Amino acid sequence: MNNATRIFRVSALALAVAATAAYAHTGKTRGQVEAELMAAEQAGDVPGPAGVPLRAIYPSMYPAASAAPGKAREEVEAELMAAEQAGDVPGPAGVPLRAIYPSMYPAAETAGSTAHSGASY
């Protein structure tokens, strides 16, 4: 075997070792991935037809998804009442009622508005 062939083989071997090291998987283990997949399947989070989660297609087959804690009913009702009084509730085509009926609602506050009577200083 001549030197050129030997150098080529050593170079190819070194390149293969370097490529293997570069693509070495340092993330999750196979067991971790399998456990996550099993949990997703049991929860119905695996996509079904058209990418829709199976839980959405067959809700009776899966446990209900845990909801994030929300606002109390009284808080939501107070916010709705304030929005209705200010005209911020959407009307036709999603346009706020204040924009459709400006005379029925107080003027919207702008970032530069002040509580002065209009006198200049």
KEMARZA-690140 format. One line per 3 residues: number of its first residue (from 1); for each residue x, y, z of N, C-alpha, C, O. Coordinates in Angstrom, 3 decimals. Layout:
<rs>
NUM	X,Y,Z,X,Y,Z,X,Y,Z,X,Y,Z  ... .
</rs>
This chain:
<rs>
1	0.862,-1.168,0.000,0.000,0.000,0.000,0.909,1.232,0.000,1.833,1.334,0.807  0.643,2.135,-0.887,1.504,3.307,-0.961,1.060,4.383,0.039,-0.007,4.280,0.645  1.872,5.385,0.195,1.610,6.440,1.168,0.351,7.239,0.842,-0.369,7.625,1.763 .
4	0.068,7.493,-0.384,-1.100,8.283,-0.781,-2.387,7.564,-0.362,-3.315,8.194,0.145  -2.439,6.255,-0.575,-3.617,5.485,-0.183,-3.768,5.473,1.333,-4.868,5.626,1.863  -2.645,5.290,2.019,-2.675,5.249,3.487,-3.123,6.599,4.040,-3.934,6.638,4.966 .
7	-2.622,7.697,3.502,-3.018,9.038,3.955,-4.499,9.266,3.670,-5.204,9.848,4.495  -4.980,8.813,2.506,-6.389,8.971,2.170,-7.273,8.224,3.163,-8.273,8.769,3.631  -6.919,6.987,3.487,-7.725,6.184,4.414,-7.712,6.782,5.814,-8.752,6.827,6.470 .
10	-6.572,7.237,6.278,-6.491,7.847,7.616,-7.311,9.136,7.635,-8.015,9.410,8.607  -7.222,9.925,6.566,-7.997,11.171,6.487,-9.495,10.879,6.476,-10.267,11.562,7.149  -9.904,9.871,5.716,-11.320,9.509,5.650,-11.813,9.024,7.012,-12.918,9.368,7.433 .
13	-10.997,8.226,7.701,-11.371,7.746,9.035,-11.476,8.904,10.011,-12.423,8.967,10.795  -10.511,9.827,9.974,-10.545,10.990,10.860,-11.760,11.856,10.572,-12.395,12.369,11.493  -12.079,12.016,9.310,-13.264,12.803,8.942,-14.539,12.134,9.443,-15.437,12.817,9.934 .
16	-14.633,10.822,9.329,-15.803,10.093,9.807,-15.947,10.221,11.320,-17.059,10.404,11.816  -14.858,10.130,12.054,-14.906,10.272,13.516,-15.325,11.687,13.888,-16.135,11.879,14.795  -14.778,12.676,13.192,-15.129,14.066,13.476,-16.606,14.331,13.171,-17.281,15.032,13.925 .
19	-17.101,13.779,12.079,-18.509,13.974,11.718,-19.419,13.313,12.731,-20.460,13.869,13.080  -19.053,12.155,13.202,-19.857,11.461,14.207,-19.898,12.269,15.495,-20.952,12.396,16.118  -18.763,12.814,15.893,-18.712,13.613,17.112,-19.520,14.896,16.961,-20.156,15.347,17.914 .
22	-19.498,15.484,15.765,-20.230,16.725,15.540,-21.737,16.513,15.600,-22.485,17.392,16.030  -22.170,15.337,15.165,-23.601,15.056,15.151,-24.040,14.214,16.329,-25.142,13.667,16.322  -23.209,14.104,17.324,-23.570,13.312,18.503,-24.773,13.955,19.179,-24.838,15.178,19.310 .
25	-25.700,13.154,19.596,-26.928,13.627,20.226,-26.656,13.895,21.700,-26.324,12.978,22.451  -26.794,15.136,22.109,-26.550,15.491,23.502,-27.839,15.911,24.203,-27.793,16.433,25.317  -28.988,15.689,23.563,-30.276,16.097,24.123,-30.896,15.010,24.971,-30.240,14.430,25.836 .
28	-32.153,14.740,24.722,-32.925,13.782,25.501,-32.544,12.352,25.134,-32.095,12.062,24.025  -32.740,11.477,26.108,-32.497,10.061,25.851,-33.717,9.466,25.171,-34.782,10.084,25.139  -33.564,8.283,24.634,-34.675,7.587,23.980,-35.810,7.360,24.970,-36.982,7.512,24.627 .
31	-35.459,7.000,26.185,-36.474,6.775,27.218,-37.269,8.025,27.538,-38.481,7.962,27.744  -36.581,9.175,27.580,-37.277,10.433,27.847,-38.243,10.773,26.713,-39.369,11.205,26.963  -37.811,10.581,25.488,-38.671,10.874,24.337,-39.881,9.943,24.334,-41.003,10.381,24.077 .
34	-39.656,8.665,24.619,-40.767,7.708,24.662,-41.748,8.061,25.769,-42.959,7.941,25.580  -41.245,8.496,26.928,-42.126,8.884,28.032,-42.957,10.113,27.666,-44.142,10.182,27.992  -42.339,11.081,26.990,-43.080,12.268,26.570,-44.143,11.918,25.540,-45.254,12.446,25.582 .
37	-43.802,11.024,24.613,-44.773,10.604,23.607,-45.949,9.894,24.265,-47.101,10.142,23.910  -45.668,9.018,25.214,-46.740,8.292,25.894,-47.648,9.257,26.654,-48.869,9.104,26.633  -47.060,10.253,27.327,-47.867,11.242,28.048,-48.730,12.047,27.088,-49.890,12.335,27.385 .
40	-48.167,12.417,25.927,-48.931,13.179,24.934,-50.071,12.347,24.359,-51.164,12.863,24.127  -49.818,11.062,24.129,-50.875,10.188,23.616,-51.984,10.028,24.637,-53.158,10.049,24.269  -51.648,9.870,25.904,-52.665,9.702,26.943,-53.473,10.971,27.155,-54.653,10.905,27.498 .
43	-52.845,12.132,26.951,-53.542,13.398,27.128,-54.312,13.826,25.889,-55.120,14.752,25.959  -54.078,13.164,24.743,-54.760,13.527,23.506,-54.104,14.681,22.785,-54.734,15.330,21.950  -52.844,14.947,23.097,-52.139,16.060,22.472,-51.457,15.685,21.157,-50.828,16.536,20.528 .
46	-51.571,14.451,20.743,-50.971,13.997,19.492,-51.866,14.449,18.342,-53.083,14.276,18.412  -51.292,15.024,17.286,-52.122,15.485,16.173,-52.795,14.333,15.433,-52.193,13.287,15.193  -54.041,14.553,15.086,-54.791,13.584,14.300,-54.921,14.090,12.874,-54.005,14.733,12.362 .
49	-56.048,13.810,12.224,-56.261,14.289,10.855,-56.190,15.813,10.778,-56.719,16.520,11.635  -55.539,16.290,9.755,-55.399,17.729,9.487,-54.673,18.450,10.606,-54.801,19.668,10.733  -53.914,17.732,11.420,-53.127,18.360,12.466,-53.908,18.762,13.703,-53.357,19.403,14.598 .
52	-55.167,18.402,13.771,-56.009,18.734,14.920,-55.704,17.731,16.037,-55.677,16.526,15.785  -55.473,18.207,17.270,-55.209,17.265,18.356,-56.374,16.293,18.548,-57.540,16.655,18.393  -56.030,15.062,18.887,-57.074,14.043,19.075,-58.056,14.431,20.172,-59.224,14.046,20.110 .
55	-57.616,15.178,21.166,-58.511,15.620,22.239,-59.647,16.469,21.676,-60.772,16.403,22.171  -59.362,17.269,20.641,-60.394,18.117,20.046,-61.372,17.300,19.216,-62.546,17.654,19.108  -60.891,16.206,18.627,-61.752,15.373,17.794,-62.602,14.434,18.649,-63.792,14.253,18.395 .
58	-61.969,13.837,19.673,-62.654,12.878,20.550,-62.545,13.331,22.005,-61.803,12.720,22.774  -63.258,14.379,22.406,-63.086,14.912,23.760,-63.499,13.944,24.866,-62.990,14.038,25.983  -64.396,13.032,24.582,-64.838,12.111,25.632,-63.804,11.033,25.935,-63.900,10.359,26.960 .
61	-62.819,10.862,25.059,-61.815,9.820,25.244,-60.609,10.290,26.054,-59.782,9.469,26.451  -60.493,11.596,26.307,-59.315,12.139,26.966,-59.711,13.013,28.139,-60.799,13.590,28.140  -58.835,13.122,29.152,-59.146,13.997,30.288,-59.150,15.451,29.846,-58.477,15.820,28.883 .
64	-59.904,16.263,30.548,-59.982,17.684,30.208,-58.629,18.332,30.452,-57.931,17.999,31.410  -58.270,19.249,29.583,-57.007,19.975,29.729,-57.124,20.916,30.909,-58.165,21.543,31.110  -56.076,21.017,31.681,-56.108,21.911,32.832,-56.036,23.347,32.336,-55.190,23.696,31.514 .
67	-56.928,24.159,32.845,-56.995,25.553,32.438,-56.156,26.406,33.380,-56.043,26.121,34.572  -55.585,27.435,32.827,-54.819,28.370,33.650,-55.795,29.148,34.528,-56.926,29.407,34.116  -55.371,29.519,35.724,-56.274,30.283,36.583,-56.637,31.599,35.915,-55.778,32.299,35.380 .
70	-57.912,31.920,35.956,-58.387,33.130,35.290,-58.886,34.152,36.278,-58.589,34.086,37.471  -59.642,35.090,35.771,-60.194,36.153,36.600,-61.497,35.682,37.234,-62.158,34.768,36.740  -61.839,36.314,38.314,-63.111,36.032,38.971,-64.242,36.620,38.136,-64.037,37.565,37.373 .
73	-65.412,36.064,38.284,-66.570,36.520,37.519,-66.824,38.012,37.727,-67.147,38.736,36.785  -66.676,38.455,38.959,-66.915,39.865,39.266,-65.926,40.767,38.527,-66.300,41.847,38.070  -64.672,40.336,38.407,-63.678,41.129,37.688,-64.040,41.255,36.212,-63.928,42.332,35.626 .
76	-64.468,40.162,35.625,-64.830,40.172,34.206,-66.051,41.045,33.982,-66.098,41.816,33.024  -67.043,40.930,34.860,-68.255,41.755,34.722,-67.929,43.235,34.872,-68.480,44.062,34.146  -67.039,43.585,35.808,-66.653,44.984,35.991,-65.922,45.512,34.760,-66.157,46.645,34.339 .
79	-65.045,44.706,34.185,-64.339,45.126,32.977,-65.298,45.312,31.808,-65.163,46.261,31.036  -66.259,44.413,31.677,-67.247,44.528,30.603,-68.088,45.787,30.774,-68.345,46.498,29.802  -68.516,46.066,31.996,-69.326,47.256,32.250,-68.531,48.519,31.925,-69.076,49.452,31.337 .
82	-67.264,48.562,32.297,-66.427,49.729,31.999,-66.251,49.888,30.490,-66.292,51.006,29.976  -66.059,48.790,29.787,-65.894,48.845,28.328,-67.178,49.302,27.652,-67.131,50.056,26.681  -68.331,48.850,28.159,-69.616,49.270,27.583,-69.834,50.760,27.794,-70.280,51.455,26.882 .
85	-69.526,51.255,28.985,-69.724,52.673,29.280,-68.776,53.552,28.477,-69.128,54.679,28.129  -67.583,53.057,28.180,-66.604,53.839,27.422,-66.798,53.698,25.916,-66.196,54.449,25.149  -67.623,52.751,25.480,-67.846,52.541,24.055,-66.767,51.679,23.416,-66.599,51.697,22.196 .
88	-66.046,50.935,24.218,-64.969,50.102,23.694,-65.430,48.714,23.256,-64.617,47.914,22.793  -66.708,48.421,23.393,-67.242,47.132,22.972,-67.365,47.131,21.458,-67.875,48.098,20.891  -66.916,46.082,20.787,-67.007,46.059,19.324,-68.444,46.017,18.835,-69.293,45.324,19.396 .
91	-68.694,46.770,17.784,-69.990,46.766,17.135,-69.901,45.998,15.834,-69.155,45.023,15.747  -70.654,46.420,14.809,-70.591,45.752,13.516,-69.179,45.766,12.942,-68.476,46.772,13.026  -68.780,44.668,12.372,-67.471,44.499,11.729,-66.317,44.724,12.693,-65.199,45.002,12.260 .
94	-66.569,44.607,14.003,-65.503,44.727,14.986,-65.090,46.154,15.301,-64.121,46.367,16.029  -65.799,47.125,14.773,-65.478,48.528,15.029,-66.062,48.910,16.390,-67.222,48.603,16.665  -65.278,49.574,17.246,-65.811,49.977,18.554,-67.027,50.891,18.400,-67.090,51.711,17.484 .
97	-67.979,50.738,19.300,-69.203,51.544,19.231,-68.896,53.037,19.344,-69.621,53.856,18.779  -67.845,53.399,20.055,-67.464,54.805,20.188,-67.154,55.416,18.820,-67.438,56.591,18.589  -66.572,54.622,17.910,-66.249,55.128,16.576,-67.501,55.277,15.720,-67.554,56.141,14.844 .
100	-68.499,54.450,15.962,-69.738,54.509,15.179,-70.663,55.599,15.706,-71.267,56.339,14.930  -70.773,55.695,17.049,-71.671,56.663,17.696,-70.866,57.534,18.659,-70.989,57.364,19.872  -70.053,58.455,18.163,-69.184,59.231,19.057,-69.938,60.130,20.034,-69.419,60.438,21.107 .
103	-71.143,60.554,19.685,-71.880,61.443,20.581,-72.453,60.705,21.797,-72.848,61.341,22.774  -72.499,59.390,21.745,-73.077,58.615,22.854,-72.056,58.256,23.930,-72.429,57.766,24.996  -70.773,58.494,23.663,-69.730,58.063,24.591,-68.772,59.204,24.880,-68.613,60.104,24.055 .
106	-68.127,59.180,26.049,-67.154,60.226,26.357,-65.961,60.122,25.406,-65.671,59.054,24.868  -65.281,61.242,25.213,-64.123,61.261,24.319,-63.043,60.345,24.873,-62.833,60.272,26.083  -62.373,59.659,23.987,-61.292,58.761,24.398,-60.100,59.582,24.828,-59.779,60.596,24.208 .
109	-59.439,59.145,25.898,-58.256,59.846,26.364,-57.091,59.489,25.470,-56.903,58.329,25.105  -56.317,60.489,25.124,-55.122,60.245,24.324,-53.901,60.389,25.213,-53.999,60.877,26.339  -52.775,59.974,24.717,-51.546,60.003,25.512,-51.158,61.433,25.878,-50.566,61.652,26.934 .
112	-51.476,62.401,25.038,-51.071,63.774,25.299,-52.148,64.608,25.964,-51.927,65.795,26.204  -53.300,64.041,26.272,-54.381,64.823,26.850,-54.107,65.109,28.314,-53.484,64.308,29.012  -54.586,66.279,28.779,-54.427,66.655,30.177,-55.772,67.051,30.721,-56.744,67.174,29.976 .
115	-55.830,67.250,32.018,-57.088,67.612,32.691,-57.241,69.119,32.802,-58.100,69.584,33.551  -56.445,69.898,32.089,-56.540,71.342,32.160,-57.747,71.848,31.400,-58.288,71.154,30.539  -58.161,73.047,31.719,-59.352,73.624,31.086,-59.048,74.200,29.725,-59.937,74.789,29.110 .
118	-57.847,74.061,29.228,-57.526,74.587,27.917,-56.731,75.863,27.982,-56.284,76.358,26.948  -56.537,76.422,29.180,-55.754,77.642,29.312,-54.302,77.339,29.035,-53.781,76.294,29.424  -53.652,78.274,28.350,-52.235,78.049,28.073,-51.406,78.630,29.207,-51.818,79.597,29.847 .
121	-50.303,78.078,29.445,-49.428,78.512,30.535,-48.218,79.170,30.015,-47.366,79.601,30.792 .
</rs>
